[in-house]
Amino acid sequence: MELSFWEKESYFSHVDVLIVGSGIVGLNAALYLKTQQPALKVLVVERGLLPTGASTRNAGFACFGSPSELLDDLSHHTENEVFALVERRWCGLQRLRQNLGDQAIDFHRWGGYELFKESQKPLYEACLEQISYLNKQLQQVTGEQEVYRLADHKIGEFGFKQVAHLIESTAEGQIDTGKMILALTRKVQALGVIVLNGLEIERLEEESTGITALTRQGIAIPARAALVATNGFARQLLPQLQVAPARAQVLITKPIPGLRFKGTFHYDKGFYYFRNIGNRVLFGGGRNLDFTTEETTEMGLTDLVQNKLDELLREVILPGTPYEVEQRWSGIMGVGPGKTTIVQPVSEHVCCAVRMGGMGVAIGSLVGEEGAALLLEML
């Protein structure tokens, strides 16, 4: 691609910081940089027309974990590690709301629920046994009592079938992630950040005074420092990182008159999740049916997962309720061996902020700020 003098000077010359990825992490990094040092020239580039990974393709759960998720985490990590992560998710959500405002992201705190089948009685009883302990720990994080409480009486109210028990999480909420990224983009652009979509970075070359980013379009972008914030796609630029792609498949129904529930819901140990969007149902998950196939950076749908989503929607979530599926899509998360992010320098002028582990909505604001803080140390 041949640039004019004007284009080269205005967009690609004298760049202080190049951010690769225009999702929640990349944009929050840009926001932090411009609030800390307004004079910096910050360029955010995105390979797709819109954020390619998961930021605008997820379910929009503003949550910090279901009871069974926390108990499973406690079986693999220390108590301090588990509840430090809970606090990180909680604080990250507060930062997101503070930065953008609840109206801009369409935040609703309608609560969350974990569903248990009759065959999961041992898992439910384990959660029941530890609910007081979990509430005590969560009170120290949220300042609220009884975050988790029993909600079996709502099963009939919601119209579910094949569900034996419900545990409610009063602190969970939901957002519109499309509105979130739009609001973030507008905010950083108002501060002078340049955001360019459809520009794919293929390689970062280290120089004595910074880096040069080489693009698929043939444009070379020099910058004093760079942040890789591409999450599940991170190994395409930084193959040494321990971050694997994880595809999540999702569907959404057409509006359903008189939809009987509001909130966010986790089913089958969190491998399935659904929520209302107005009077529609968004439903996703099923990656556990074929982990190998879903470890990919390719967008797409599979019959195996989509057929299971259809089955559960028809038999468990909306039994006896007429509905039509309006749209299906997928997104790419970044996961690893543990629920820890990778925010670190990878060379003298490059750092990364990746591996959200499916928690991007909750922690992305903080992770972006942490990546930006590393960049400031490099400049």
N, C-alpha and C positions, 0 to 999 in steps of 0.2 A: 504494500500500500504506500503510495507516494503522498507525502504531506506537503502542504504549502508552508512557506516561512511563517505565516501568521499562526497556523495550527500548531506547528512545532514549538514556537515561542510561548503561546498561550497555555498549551496543555502539557507539554512534555519537557520543557526546559526548567532548570533550577528547582527540581522537585526535592523537597527535603525528605518526605516519607512516602513510600509506595506501599499501599495495603492491597494484598491480593485476596479478593473475596468481599462481596458486598452484602453479606448476611449480617446477623445480629452481632457477631463478634467483630467483624471488620468495621462496621459502621459505629459501634460503640467505641472502638479504638480511635477512630477518626474524631469522634465527638470529644473524647478525653484530651486528645492532642491539641485540638483547637481551643478548648477551654483553658488548658494549661499554658499553651504558647500560641496565641492567636496569629502570630506572624508566620508560622510554619506554612509551607506549601505542601498540602496533603492531597495525594491522588489515590483514589480507590478504583481498582479495575475489577471487572467481573466477566468471566468467560461467557455467560449466558445473557439472554435478553433481560432476565430477572435472576435473583440469587439461585444458583443451580442446585445446592445441596438440600437442606432441610428447613431453612429459616422460614420460608413461605409455603412449605409443602407438608408441614406437620399438623398435629391435631390441635395445637394451641392450648395445651394443658398448662395451667399455672399452678404446678403442684410440687410437693417436696417428698412424695413417696407414700405408698400404701402400707398398711401394717405388715403384710406378708413380705413386702420388699425390704422393709427395715429389719425384720427378723432374719431374712436371708442374708442381708448385709452384715448383721451382727455375727453370723456364723462364719464369716470370712474375714472380718476386720475387727479392730478393737472398738470398744464403745466410743472412745474419743474420736476415732476416725469417722465412724458412722454419723454421729451427731454433729460433728464439724461440717460434714457434707450437707446435712439437713439445714444447718444454719447458713451455709453458703447459698443454698438454693433459696431459702427464705429471704435472705438479705438481697440476693440478686433480683428477686421479683420486686422487692420494695424499690430498688434502684431503677428498674425498668419503669415502674409506675411513676416514680419521682421525675425521671427524665422526660417522659412523654405525656403523662396524665392519663387517668383511667378512660376518659371519653375517647381519646385519640386511638387507644388500643382496644376499645370495646371490652373493657375488663368487667367481669361479673363474678361475684363471689357467691355462687350457688351451691358450693360444697362439692365434695367428691365422695365416691362410694367404691368399695371393693365387694365384688360378688363372689359367692362361694357356692359351688355345686354340692349336692349331697355326698358325692364321692370324695370331696375335699374336706370332709368332717375333721380329720386329724389336723389339717392346716388351720381350719377355722378355730378349733379348740386351742391350738397353740397361740393364735392371735388373741383369743379371748383371755387366755391365762396371763398374757403379757400386756394387756391393754392399759392397765393402771401404770405399769412401769413406763410404757411408751408415752403416755400422757404426761407423766411427771417430767420426762426428759424434754418433751416438746414444749412444755410450759416455760422451760428455761430459755427456749429459742424464740417462741412466739409471744410469750407473756399471757397466753390464753389457757384456760383450764379445759380439760376434756375435749381435746381436739378430735380424738377418736371416740365414737360411741356406737352402740348397737342400734340397728335400724331395720330389723326384720319386718316391722309393721309397714314399711314402705314398699315391700315387694309387690303386694297386690295393688297398691296405689300406682306404682309405676307400670304394672301390667306384665312383668317378667314371668317367664316359665323356666322350669329346670333350675331355679335358683333357690337354695335352701336358706341362705343367710346373707345379710348385708351389714357391713360396717361403714359408718359414715365418717368422713373427715371434714370437719366444719371449716377448716382454714383454706381449703383448696378453691381455685377459681379457674376461669377460662378467659382467653383473649382471642382477638382476630389477628393472626400473624401477618396477613396481607396489609392490614391497616398499620400494624406495628412497623414493618419495614418501610412503608410509604412515609410514615411520620418521622422515622429516623433519617430517611434519605432527605426529606425536606429540611429537617433541623440541621444536618451537617452541611447541606448546600447553602443554607442561609448564613452559615459561619464561614463560607468560602471554600469548603472542601469540593474538589472536582471528582465526580462519580461518572465513570465511563463503563458502559455495558457493551457486551459483544467483543471484548478484547481479551484474548487468552494468553496468559504467560506460559511459555514453554520451558524457560530456563532462567535461573538467576546466576549471573556471573559476578564473582567477588572482584572488586577493584581496590586499589590502595586507599581511595577516599570515599568508597561507597560500593554500590552495586550497579550493574546494568541488567535490566530485565529484557529478555528477548521474547517477542510475541509471535504467535502464529501468523499474524497479519504483516510481519516483517518490520515492525516498528521497534526500535531500541529505546528503552526508557532508562536514563541514568537517574539515580537517586542516592541520597546520603545514607539511607537505611530502608529496610523493607520488613514488613510483617506478613507472614503467610497465615491466612485465616480461612482456609478452605476445608477444614474439618475432615470429612470422609474422603476427600480428594487429595489430602495433604501429601501422600507418598508419591504423587505424580511429580511434585517439585522437590520433595525431601524424602527420598526412599528409605533413609535410615530410621525414620520415625516408626514407633510401634502404634500405629493407628490403622484400623481396618475399616473398609466401607461396610455399611449395613443398610440394605434397602428395606424400606417400610412401605407397604401397600395400603391404600386408603380408598374408601368410597363415600359418597354422600347421597342422600335421598332427595327427592323433590319435597316441597313442603307437605307436612302431614297435619291435616286439621285435627285440633284437639290432642296434640302430642302430650303424653302423660308425665313426662319427666324433664327436669332441668338439672344440669350439673355435668360432672366428669365421672367416668366409670371405668374401673379396671376389672378384667375378668380373666380367669384361668392364670393366676399368678402374674398378671400384668401383660401376658403375651397378646391379649386383645384389649382394646380400649375404645370407648365411644363417648359421645357427648351430644348435646343439642346445639345447634346453631339456629337460633330462633326456633322455628318448629320443623326444622330438618334434623336428621340424624347423621352425624359423621362417624364412621366406624373403620377402624384400622387394626393391623396386627397380622399375626399368623406367620411371622418370620421363623418361629420355632418348628414349623412343619418341614422346613428345608433350609437349615442355616447355611449350607454350602452354596446353594444357588443364590441366596439373598446376600451373600458377601460379594457385592458387585458395585461398580460405579455406573452401571447401565440403568437408566430409567426403564421401567417396563412393568408389565403385569404378568402373573402366571395363573393358569387355570386352577392349580392346586390351592393357592391362597385365596383367590377370588371366590371359588366355589365354597370354601369353608366360611368366608365372611358372609356370603349369601345365606348359607345354612343357619349360622348363628343369629343373623339378623331376623330371619324368618321364624325360627323356632324358639329363641331365647329372649330376644330384645323386643321384637314387635309381633308376637304371636297373635294371629287373628286381626291384625291391623293392616288394611290395604296400604301399600306404598309402592313407589317406583324409585329405582336407583337412577340418579341424574348424571353422575360423573364418577370416574375412577381415575386415580393417579398414583404416583409413587414419589418418594423422596429418599435421599441418601444421607444417613447419619454417619458419625465417626465413633468407633468403639475401640476398646482395648481390653487388656487382661484385668483391669480394675477400673473402678469408677473415679478415675483421677484424670484431670486435664493435663495436657502438655503445654505449658507456657514457659518457654525457655529460649535463650540464645542458641542458634545453631551455627553461627559463624560471627566474625567480627562486626558485620553490618546487617545481619539477618536474624530475626527471631520468629517464633511461631506461637500461635495460640489456637490449639486444635484439640480434638477428641472430647467432644461434649457428652458422649455416652447417652444420647437421647434426652439430655437435660438442658438443651440450648436455651429454651425460653426462660428457664429458671436462672441459669448461671451465666448466660451469654454476655449480659451487661458487665458483670464483674470481670469475666475472662478478657473481654475487650480492653477494659481499663488496665488490667495487669499486663497485657501485651504492649499497650501503649507506654506504660511506665518503663518497660524494658527498652523500648525504642528511644525514649528521652535520655536514657543513660548512654546510648550509643552516639547520640548527636553531639 
